[in-house]
Amino acid sequence: MHERFEWYQHRDAMIAFAVRWAPFGGGTVEDIWTEFGLPERVYFLRMRQVLSGPTPPGLDDVSWERLRRVCDERIHLTDPDTPPTDQLPA
């Protein structure tokens, strides 16, 4: 549980990165590694957790949903057997 809170402190930076790169399908593998020191799949799995929360101030629901779609698409590309967020058990 402690590890989750450690990385979660970077939530705002992850959201800003996701917003910046969403029009291009998300950041490149290299940009994700350089920015966060994470493999692509780990970054997008963590983003999925962030995106399961409420829309933060300054973003509208449409943009938040677009980030979810980009995230799900990238997770699916790294592991086609991973179901989209809306198909995961609650």
Secondary structure as GFF3:
##gff-version 3
##sequence-region A 1 90
A	DSSP	alpha_helix	2	8	.	.	.	ID=ss1
A	DSSP	alpha_helix	11	21	.	.	.	ID=ss2
A	DSSP	three_ten_helix	22	24	.	.	.	ID=ss3
A	DSSP	alpha_helix	29	36	.	.	.	ID=ss4
A	DSSP	alpha_helix	40	51	.	.	.	ID=ss5
A	DSSP	alpha_helix	61	78	.	.	.	ID=ss6
A	DSSP	three_ten_helix	85	87	.	.	.	ID=ss7
###
